[in-house]
Amino acid sequence: MRSKAAAQLLLADGFTNIYNMSGGIIAYDGGKAVGDEDFGMAFFVSGDFNDAFQMSYAMEEGLRQLYLALESLSSDDEASNLLSRLARFEEGHKAKLKVMFPGNADGEEINTDSLEGGFNRQQILDHFASRTGTLKEIIELGMMLETQAFDLYSRLARQTEDEESKVLFDYLAKEEKLHLHFLGNELDVLLQQ
């Protein structure tokens, strides 16, 4: 899913020969990719801090909107409550970001068309709606999304040379790790029932 976001960013930056494989890595049955962690990350950290803040803020809002949209589709009360709580986590991230970095999100329209992973909301709803009927499926989906966010923010923190952006990405990575811990505990409780 992150590759779709990368493809969209590259297209917006003028690259024209971009491909994103349908079905993602699970569908891939060819050769192995070679490279290190740094490959491809320069695009995400080449802008100024405001760009990094806007990207992060939009991803948090996009994930909040996704959780709320999934909540509206859920018929399971426990799953709905968990989705609502996850949406509040993302709202909390946005509020903390505004406090930590005042002025960066004020008065500007933030584009949230791309959710975490690069899908727009309808695409991810279409993709995951059939796998969000139970509390376990919601926890697993949340863990997948939070893991992707943790991975991206951790790598961005290691790659950026801008100190303010590093603080931003480190903070977000730690928050995503806390969310993963919360979801892991929720899964443990569920599996013990």
C-alpha positions in Angstrom: 0.0 0.0 0.0 2.9 2.4 0.7 4.0 1.9 -2.9 0.8 3.4 -4.1 1.5 6.5 -2.0 5.0 6.7 -3.3 3.7 6.3 -6.9 1.3 9.2 -6.3 4.0 11.4 -4.9 6.3 10.7 -7.8 3.6 11.3 -10.4 2.8 14.6 -8.7 6.5 15.5 -8.9 6.6 15.0 -12.6 7.8 11.4 -13.0 5.9 9.6 -15.7 7.1 6.0 -15.9 5.6 4.8 -12.6 4.1 1.4 -11.8 2.3 0.0 -8.8 1.7 -3.7 -8.8 -1.9 -4.8 -8.3 -2.2 -7.1 -5.3 1.0 -5.7 -3.7 3.9 -7.8 -2.5 1.7 -10.8 -1.8 0.9 -11.0 -5.6 4.6 -10.8 -6.6 6.2 -14.0 -7.8 9.3 -12.7 -9.6 12.8 -11.9 -8.6 14.0 -10.3 -5.4 14.5 -6.6 -5.0 18.0 -5.4 -3.9 18.8 -2.3 -1.9 19.2 -0.9 1.5 16.9 1.0 3.8 18.0 4.4 2.3 16.8 3.6 -1.2 13.8 5.8 -2.2 13.6 7.6 1.1 15.2 10.9 -0.1 11.9 11.9 -1.7 10.1 11.9 1.7 12.8 14.0 3.5 14.0 16.3 0.7 11.4 19.0 1.4 11.4 21.6 4.2 9.8 21.0 7.6 6.4 22.4 6.6 6.2 19.7 3.9 7.0 17.0 6.5 4.5 18.3 9.0 1.8 18.6 6.4 2.4 15.0 5.1 2.4 13.6 8.7 -0.7 15.6 9.7 -2.6 14.5 6.6 -1.7 10.9 7.2 -3.0 11.1 10.8 -6.2 12.7 9.7 -6.6 10.2 6.9 -6.3 7.3 9.2 -8.7 8.9 11.6 -11.2 9.2 8.8 -10.7 5.6 7.8 -11.3 4.3 11.3 -14.5 6.3 11.5 -15.7 5.1 8.1 -15.0 1.5 9.2 -16.9 2.2 12.4 -19.9 3.2 10.4 -19.9 -0.1 8.6 -19.4 -2.3 11.7 -22.3 -4.1 13.2 -20.3 -5.4 16.1 -20.4 -3.2 19.2 -17.0 -4.1 20.5 -15.4 -3.6 17.0 -17.2 -0.2 16.7 -16.0 0.9 20.1 -12.4 -0.1 19.3 -12.5 1.8 15.9 -13.9 4.9 17.7 -11.0 4.7 20.2 -8.5 4.3 17.4 -9.9 7.3 15.7 -9.6 9.3 18.9 -5.9 8.2 19.1 -5.4 9.8 15.7 -7.2 13.0 16.8 -4.9 13.1 19.8 -1.9 12.9 17.5 -3.1 15.8 15.5 -3.7 17.9 18.6 -0.3 17.1 20.0 1.3 18.0 16.7 -0.4 21.4 16.7 1.0 22.0 20.3 4.5 20.7 19.5 4.7 22.6 16.2 2.4 25.6 16.5 1.4 27.4 13.3 2.1 24.6 10.9 -1.5 23.4 10.5 -3.2 26.7 11.1 -5.2 28.3 8.3 -4.1 25.8 5.7 -6.2 23.2 3.9 -4.6 19.9 4.5 -5.2 17.3 1.8 -6.3 14.0 3.3 -7.2 12.2 0.0 -4.3 9.7 0.6 -4.7 7.7 3.7 -1.9 5.8 5.3 -0.8 3.2 2.8 -1.7 5.4 -0.1 -5.2 4.3 -0.8 -8.0 6.8 -0.9 -10.7 6.1 1.7 -13.1 4.3 -0.7 -10.3 2.1 -2.1 -9.3 0.9 1.4 -12.9 0.5 2.5 -13.5 -1.6 -0.6 -10.4 -3.7 0.1 -10.9 -4.3 3.8 -14.7 -4.1 4.3 -15.1 -7.8 4.0 -12.4 -8.4 6.6 -13.7 -6.1 9.3 -16.7 -7.9 10.7 -15.1 -9.2 13.9 -13.2 -7.6 16.7 -10.2 -9.8 15.8 -10.2 -8.6 12.2 -10.4 -5.0 13.3 -7.4 -5.5 15.7 -5.4 -7.1 12.9 -6.2 -4.4 10.5 -5.3 -1.7 13.1 -2.0 -3.5 13.8 -1.2 -3.7 10.1 -1.9 0.1 9.6 -0.1 1.1 12.7 2.9 -1.1 11.8 3.2 0.5 8.4 3.0 4.0 10.0 5.7 3.0 12.6 8.0 1.7 9.9 7.6 4.8 7.7 8.0 7.3 10.5 11.0 5.3 12.0 12.8 5.3 8.6 12.0 9.0 8.0 13.4 9.9 11.4 16.6 8.1 10.6 16.9 9.6 7.1 16.1 13.3 7.6 18.9 15.8 8.2 16.5 18.5 9.4 16.4 18.4 13.2 12.8 19.6 13.6 11.6 17.0 11.1 13.5 14.3 13.1 11.8 15.3 16.3 8.4 15.1 14.5 9.1 11.7 13.0 10.6 10.3 16.2 7.5 11.4 18.1 5.1 9.9 15.6 7.1 6.6 15.5 6.9 6.4 19.3 3.2 7.1 19.2 2.6 4.4 16.6 4.6 1.9 18.8 2.3 2.7 21.7 -0.7 2.0 19.5 0.8 -1.3 18.5 1.3 -2.2 22.1 -2.3 -1.2 22.9 -3.6 -3.4 20.0 -1.3 -6.3 21.0 -2.8 -6.2 24.5 -6.3 -6.1 23.0 -5.5 -9.1 20.9 -4.1 -11.0 23.9 -7.2 -10.3 25.9 -9.4 -11.4 23.0 -7.4 -14.7 22.4 -7.7 -15.5 26.1 -11.5 -15.4 26.1 
